[in-house]
Every structure is written in C-alpha cells, then in structure tokens.
Amino acid sequence: MFTFNKKYLYFTLILFLIEICIAIFLNDSFIRPFMGDILVVILISCFVRAFLNIHSSIIALSVLAFSCIIENFQYFHFVNKLGLQNNKILAVALGSIFDWKDIIAYTISIIILFKYNIQHI
C-alpha cells in the first residue's frame, strides 16, 4: 500500500508551483478562483499517488469527497468557529466562503482525472 513514486511527487511539486504563481500573480475572476480549484484537486490526487499505491479511481473519489467536506466546512464558517481566522495559512487552506462553483470545479477535476486516467501519466 505504501510506496514512493517520484513521478507523482514531481507532478505535485509542479502543480504546487503553478498554484503559488496563480495566488501571487493573478487576481482575476476565472483562473484564480476556478482553475485554481480544479488544479488543487489534481495536486492533492498526485500527492496521494506519490505515497500510496491505491487504484486511481479510489484516490480521485476520495479527494473529491475530501474537497466537498472542506467546502461544507466553509458553509458553516468552521475556520471562525475554531478561532483560526487570524492564521493566514490555515484560513487560506480551509477557505472561508462557500461557493457551489467550487464543487463544480472539484467535479471537473475528477472528470479530468478519469478521462486522462491519471494512473497512466
């Protein structure tokens, strides 16, 4: 079950750098909020694949579920209830505003992962 796959770790690092660039250099209404959410789900999937040898569809669906749970935490203002709103890193990672478009972006990510079968990248 546990493994180390350099290929997926490299994909994770590349996607992470892209996400950082998006966060630092873009402040638009499409790429940062929507494409960033699509890429972060793929990033998380690659990260899991770097360390676990589990079928790609199980990882993809698990990451989708995880992402939707985090989004639901935003609906209930979980960051504020835990008193973490002043912690920049956790506040950004967990988010603070619920948006159905985010769930659509996460679902698009999973469709991309299934379409291109991330297991064979």
Secondary structure, DSSP 4 states (H G I P E B T S, - for coil): -B---HHHHHHHHHHHHHHHHHHHH---SSIIIIIHHHHHHHHHHHHHHHHB---HHHHHHHHHHHHHHHHHHHHTTHHHHTT-TT-HHHHHHH-S---HHHHHHHHHHHHHHHHTTGGG-
